[in-house]
């Protein structure tokens, strides 16, 4: 059973406050244990923020409990918290009870969707996070061209779009850096301008423990400049982090916890690699084989491409652009054969070849639509190659040439 499944099972029989307290205690213990080995201590010190590991761990533990089992949260409302006719862009950070805040918006009918960067290296954790949010009425949209189109459609339908701004990379082209807790983040100029073009309201959600406050940045058709609104948004969030640093997830540390969730959350187990050779299939280019064909004959096979498997203790498969030769042990070239494609096994057979041209004893040539090697003999629907093959085995090379000369 995965980590989150275990928590969900526990929440079904335990009171929610007890589950939240257990997560807070576990988070505090884990953060305290790893504190001496991580870079978070030096980051907080360099930023001049009095961060305590147990307080930070407890805050993260409560946030995970909010996500997994849900809990009521209080909303301070400097703005009217109600659905907007043209939707609302809600800007926030990984701060306080941010997941519970999104669930509260859903409970109040604002139909929130979180527009978030994809996690290409943590697909299991990303899927699990989206599933847990759906249980609280919150949709997840992957940021990108298709994601922005989906968010635009939902905003125009009067829904709300949530965007966490504290993980935006300020170094990317066209972005304006703004000072945040322990470094710079990208100013949310573009999202604010996008929302205002749709006629949507723009709010800032400042998360705290067990509550959040909403501040109106701009209503539909407001006159304030976009950069002024972006500066105000980041200032509100930064002031809260500086006042209560343990409430911020310190985003890079959050990625480690996401990795932990991905590793512990189970999901369907991948099937083991097969140990029996017959379950494998191989793809090859420039295939080359040499060895005995049967008593008194040796041969070689080359193919530009092949798809091979192991059947009855021998390789078999499909071959393209085949070149096949058969020599006597004395080195005499008995047969040279070229084919467009082949299916089967060599030298054990059967091997069926198509679009074949052949040369016997380097003297006589011929063509056939199909040639088959089976039970130690060649067959081609009565073509001269069959008679030459039989004569060679019975009476030698001269007999084979004589058979070819007298064939129809």
LOGUVEX-194576 format. One record per atom (N, C-alpha, C): residue in one letter; y, x, z. Coordinates in steps of 0.05 Angstrom, whole numbers, plus 5000, padded with zeros to 4 digits. Atoms other than C-alpha are relative to their C-alpha. Layout:
N
AYXZ...
end
This chain:
408
X497650175000X500050005000X502550185000X497649845002X506950274981X501849955024X498250014978X512650395029X501549745002X498450254999X516849785010X498149765004X501950224995X510649335008X499349985029X500550004971X509149545079X502349875016X497750114987X516249375100X500149704996X499950295006X515948695066X497849855016X502150124984X509348545101X500849985029X499250004972X512248745167X502249785005X497950204996X518348295157X499049725001X501150275000X513847695147X499149925028X501050074973X511347745219X501950105022X498149904980X517048115255X502749884996X497350105003X524047865269X501750204984X498349825016X529248145220X501550215016X498549804984X533448475275X498150235009X501949794992X527148855298X499450184977X500549835023X525649095228X502450184994X497649845005X532849315219X500350225021X499849794979X532749685286X497950224995X502049805006X526250025266X500850194978X499149835023X529150265200X502350185009X497849844991X535450505235X499050235017X501149794984X531450895286X498550214983X501449815018X526951195232X501950174984X498049855015X532951385190X501450215016X498749814982X536351715249X498350245006X501949784994X530152115267X499750184975X500549845024X528952345195X502550174993X497649855006X536252535183X500450235020X499749794980X536352935248X498150234995X502049795005X529953315229X500850174976X499449845024X532453515160X502850125000X497249914999X539653645180X500350304999X499649705002X538854405192X499350124973X501049885024X535654505124X501649914975X498650115023X540454115078X502850104999X497249915004X547354235050X502049795009X498150214992X550353585077X501750085023X498449914977X552553915142X502450174991X497849835009X556654435105X502049844983X498250175015X559453915057X501949845017X498350154981X561953485114X502050185014X498249814986X564854085150X502350094982X498049915018X568454325088X502149784994X498250225005X571453625079X501549925026X498750064975X573653615152X499249735012X501050264991X569452995168X497950045022X501949974978X565852925235X497549844996X502450145006X559152715208X497850085019X502349964982X553352635257X497449914987X502450065016X546352645228X498649745009X501350254991X543552085273X501549754992X498450245009X549251615257X499749954970X500350035029X548751755182X497249904993X502750105005X541151665183X499649715008X500350274991X541551025222X501449814981X498550175019X546750745173X498349964975X501750025023X542250905114X497549835005X502350164993X536250605150X500649715000X499250285001X539949955160X500549904972X499550085028X542049945087X497349954985X502650055012X534750015065X498749755011X501150254989X532749465113X501449764988X498650225014X538149025082X498849944973X501150035027X535149155014X497249885000X502850074999X527949055034X499549725012X500650254985X528148465083X502349815001X497750174999X535248195078X501049955028X498850064974X540048045134X502749884995X497450125004X546247625143X502250205004X497849814998X552947975135X502649845000X497450134998X560147795150X501950104979X498049925020X565547795096X502849955010X497250034995X572747925113X501449944974X499050115026X576847555061X503050014997X497250005008X583847805045X500549854974X499850175024X582447444979X498049775003X501850234999X579046774968X497450084987X502649925010X571646934960X498749754987X501050235014X569846414908X499650084971X500349945028X567346414836X502649984985X497649995016X572746594786X499549894972X500550125026X573646214720X499450204978X500549795020X573646864680X498550235011X501649794987X569147254726X501750205016X498649804983X570847834772X498550274998X501149734998X569848584770X500450095029X500049924972X568048824840X499450305001X500349714998X569049574851X499350075029X500949944974X565449874910X499050295000X501249744997X562050504936X497449975016X502450004983X555550694970X500950035029X498549994975X558950515034X499349765017X500750224982X556750105094X497649844990X502250175009X552149515078X500549914972X499250075028X553349545003X498049814987X502050185012X546749214983X500249725013X499750274987X547648655034X502549864990X497650125011X554648555007X499649874973X500750125026X551948434937X498549745004X501650244994X546947934966X501849775011X498150204990X552647575002X501649874978X498650115023X556447494937X498149804985X501950195013X550147174908X499749755016X500350234983X549446714967X502449814997X497650165003X556546474955X500549904972X499950115027X555246314882X501550164980X498549845019X558746894848X498250134979X501949905020X552347094809X500550294993X499349725005X553147844817X497950144983X501849815013X550048364771X501250285004X499249734995X550349104787X499750164975X500049835023X552249554729X499750295009X500649744988X548950214747X498950194979X501149795017X547150874714X497050005001X503049994999X539750924694X499050245015X501449784986X534951364732X497750094983X502249935019X530951684675X497850165013X502049844987X527352154723X498649865023X501250154978X525751624774X499549714991X500450275010X523251024734X498849815019X501350184981X518850754789X501949905021X498050084980X524450754840X502049814988X498150185013X529150434790X498949724997X501250275003X524349864775X499749865027X500450124973X522949754849X502749905011X497350084991X530449734865X500949754986X499250245015X531649224810X498549765010X501650224990X525948794836X500949905027X499150084973X528448804907X502749864998X497450145004X535448614884X499649724990X500550275011X532748034844X499249805022X500850174979X529647754907X502449895016X497650084985X536747704936X502049874981X498350145019X539647384873X502050194985X498349805013X542748034846X498650124977X501149895025X541448264775X500950294997X499349725007X541249004754X500250034970X499649945028X544049224687X500450304997X499849715005X543149934661X502550064984X497549935014X549750254642X499350134973X500449915027X550250414568X501349804981X498850185019X552550074504X498949725003X501250264997X547649504511X500749885027X499350094973X549149454586X502849895001X497250105000X556649384575X500249744985X499950255015X555448844523X498949775017X501150204982X551048464573X502049935022X498150054978X556248554628X502449844989X497850155012X561748294581X499349714997X500950285004X557747674565X499949855027X500250134974X556547534639X502849965012X497350034990X563847654657X501449764987X498850225014X566147164604X498849735008X501350244990X561146664633X500849935028X499150064973X564746694700X498450135022X501649864979X559847154736X501550245009X498749764990X561547774775X498450254993X501349755007X560048494756X500850215022X499649804979X559249024811X499750284989X500149735010X560649754797X500650195024X499649804979X559750324847X501450244988X498449805014X565150824830X499850285012X500049734986X563551404878X498150204988X501949805013X558251724833X500850064972X499249945028X562251754768X500950294997X499549715004X562652464741X502850034989X497249965010X570052674734X500350214978X499849785019X568353254688X499649914971X500450105028X566652824627X502649964986X497650015016X571552804571X501349725002X498550254999X577052284576X500349875027X499950124973X576252164651X502150145017X497949904983X581652254703X498950045028X501149954973X579452594768X501849905022X498550074976X581552314835X498550115025X501249894976X580452614904X498549785015X501550184984X575052284945X499250135026X500749904973X571152465009X499750305000X500449714999X568653174994X500250124972X499749905027X570753274922X501549794983X498750195018X573152884862X498049814987X501650195015X570552264827X501849924976X498550105022X572651954761X501549745007X498450254995X578251434766X498849784984X501250235014X575650744747X502049874981X498050115018X581050664694X498749834979X501250155022X576450444638X498849745009X501050264992X572649904677X502249805007X497850194994X579149604703X501349904975X498850095025X582149594634X498249814985X502050185013X575749274607X500149735013X500050254986X575848734660X502549844994X497450145005X583148574648X500149894971X500150115028X581848494573X498449744999X501650255000X576747954590X501449785016X498650204983X581847594635X498749975027X501450024975X577647744697X501750105023X498849904976X579947854768X498750275007X501049744992X579148564797X500250025030X500149984971X577048644870X498850275008X501249764987X575249234915X498549905024X501650074977X569549134965X499650255017X500249784982X570149605024X497849945021X502350064983X563349615059X500250145027X500349894973X562449715133X497449905012X502550084988X556749615181X500049705006X500550284996X554348895177X502349824990X497850165011X560748665141X501350154977X498449875021X565248815082X502649844996X497450125005X572448675063X500650014971X499250025028X574848444995X503050024997X497249985005X581648654969X500549944970X499450065028X584748364906X501850224989X498449815014X587248904859X501849864980X498550145021X589348444803X498749744994X501050265010X588647724781X500150004970X499950035029X587947484710X502950024991X497349985011X594147694670X501950155017X498249854983X596948154724X501650214984X498249825014X602548634705X499750295009X500249724990X600649254746X498650184980X501249815018X598849874707X497250075009X502849954994X591450044703X499650245018X500449764983X592150744733X500949955028X499150064973X595950464792X497849845015X502250154987X590349974806X497650185006X502349824995X585050514799X500650185024X499349834977X588850964848X499849845026X500250174976X589250384897X497149955008X502850044995X581850254891X498850245014X501249764989X579750964905X501250065028X498749964974X584851014962X498849835022X501250174980X581850414998X497350095008X502749914994X574750684993X500150275014X499849744987X576851395011X500849985029X499050034973X580551175073X497749905019X502250104984X574350805097X497950225005X501949784996X569851415086X501150205021X498949814981X574651855125X500149895028X500050134973X575051355182X497149985011X502850034991X567451255185X498150154981X501549845019X563951825148X497049945000X502850054999X557051625173X499249754984X500650245016X557650965134X499750064971X500249935029X557951325067X497350134995X502749895006X551351505033X500150294992X499849735009X554052185010X498150034976X501650095022X551452024941X497750204992X502149825008X547552664925X497749995020X502150044980X543652574990X498449754994X501350255007X542151864968X497950044979X502049955021X538552134907X497450105011X502449904987X533652494953X498449765011X501450234989X532151834987X498849834978X501150145022X531151504920X497450134991X502549855008X526052044903X497849945020X502050064979X522551904970X498949724995X500950285006X522351154953X498250004976X501749995023X519451314885X497350115006X502549884994X514151754913X498249845019X501550144980X512151294970X499449714992X500150285005X512650624936X497649924983X502550085012X505850634903X500449904971X500150115027X505850164844X497350044988X502749975012X499950144797X499350294996X500949725002X495950784800X499250064971X500849925027X495051154735X497050064999X502949945001X487751204712X499650304999X500649715001X484551884721X499450094972X500849895026X483652344662X497049994997X502950025003X476752244632X498750285002X501549744997X471652784650X497850024979X502049985021X466652604595X501350054973X498749915026X468052924527X500349774981X499950215019X466652284489X502449825003X497750174996X472751944519X502650134990X497749865009X477552464490X500349974970X499449995029X480852464421X502150224996X498249775005X484153084392X501349984972X498549995025X489453164337X500450294993X499949715007X489253814298X501350024972X499049925026X492954144240X498950284993X501149755008X490154714200X497350055011X502749984989X483054584223X498250184983X501949825014X477855114204X497450035016X502649974987X470355144218X498250164981X502049845014X464855634197X497450005016X502549994986X457455634213X497749914982X502350075015X450355474191X500049704993X500150285008X449454834151X497149905004X502850054996X441854834149X498550264994X501549765004X436255334140X500650124972X499549865025X438255844087X502849964989X497350065010X445355574078X502150025023X497749994981X451955724113X502449884986X497750145013X458555374102X502550025017X497450004987X465755284120X501449734993X498450245005X470454684126X502850055010X497249984992X478054684126X501349734994X498550255004X482754084133X502850055010X497249974992X490254054135X500649855027X499750164975X489953514189X497449865007X502550144992X484453194230X500549865027X500250144974X483452684286X497150015008X502849944993X477152884323X499249875027X501250094974X472652604378X497250135001X502649884995X466052824407X497949785000X502150205002X460052414387X497350134997X502749905001X452752564401X499950304998X500049714998X454153284419X501150144975X498849875024X458053424354X502749884995X497350115006X465253354330X499849814976X499850195022X466852764286X502849904999X497350105001X473152454260X500949954971X498750045026X477952354202X501450264991X498949755010X480052934158X501849944975X498350035024X485653004106X500150274986X499849765017X486053514048X497850195008X502449864992X478953774057X499250214979X501249795016X476254434029X497350085013X502649954989X468754534038X498450194982X501749825015X464155104016X497350035013X502749954990X456755234021X498950244985X501149755012X453655924009X497150045009X502649914991X446656204010X500350225020X499849784981X445056714064X500550264986X499549755016X445257244009X502950024991X497250005008X452557063998X500749874974X499550145025X451756673934X501449745005X498550254997X456856113928X498549774986X501450225011X452855483918X501849774993X498350235005X458254943924X502850045011X497250024990X465754903929X501049714995X499350285002X468654213941X502749955013X497450084990X475653933950X500149695001X499850294997X477053223975X502749925012X497550104989X483152813991X499749935029X500450094973X480152544055X497049995006X502750024992X473752524095X499749865027X500550144975X470752104151X497150065008X502749954990X464752304194X499750265014X500749754984X461452924222X498950214981X501049775015X460053614194X499350225019X502050035022X455053934187X497849805006X502350184994X450553434222X500049754983X499850235017X453152864179X499549745017X499050025027X453952354155X503050064997X497249945006X460552574123X500649884973X499250145024X463752124070X502750114990X497649885011X468952444024X501049834977X498850165022X473752103975X501750174982X498549865020X477152333911X499250304999X501249734997X472652943904X499950144973X500649825022X472553523855X498250225010X501949814991X466754013859X499350214979X500949785017X464254673830X497350105011X502749904992X456854883831X499650284988X500649725008X455055623828X502250134984X497649895012X462155773806X500049984970X500250025029X460455543735X500649714991X499850275010X460054793729X501649835019X498250174983X465254293754X499549714994X500250295004X465553543762X501849865020X498350164982X469252983797X498449755007X501250254991X467152363836X501949865018X498350154982X470651803871X499150035029X501049974972X466151883932X497550165000X502349844995X461052383957X499349995029X500950024972X456852334020X497950225006X502049814990X453152874059X498549865023X501650144979X447452564099X497150104998X502849924999X440452784121X499550264984X500349745013X441553484091X500149984970X499850025029X443053244020X502649864992X497650125011X448953043976X499349754983X500350235017X449452353944X502749914990X497450075013X454752103896X499649784980X500550225019X451851483861X498950094974X501249915025X447851873810X501550204984X498549795015X452952403791X498450254998X501549755004X450553093767X499650165025X500349844975X451653393836X497449935014X502550074986X445553013863X497750154988X502249865013X440753303811X500150305005X499849714995X443454013820X499250075028X500749964972X442753953895X497050005004X502950024997X435553733891X498650244987X501349785014X433754273840X500450265014X499549754985X436954823881X498150025023X501849984977X432854653942X497150044992X502849995008X426454593902X499350274986X500849785017X426755173853X502150224997X498049795000X433255583864X502349954981X497550035015X439755713827X499649944971X500350055028X437155743756X499149724994X500950285003X433655073764X502449815003X497650174996X440154783790X501850004976X498349995024X444055023729X498749854977X501450145021X438654753684X500249705003X499750294994X439054073718X502849914992X497350085007X446554063708X500449984969X499850005029X445854233634X498849754988X501450225012X441053663622X500849735013X499250254988X444553153665X501749844981X498550175019X447752553629X503050035004
end
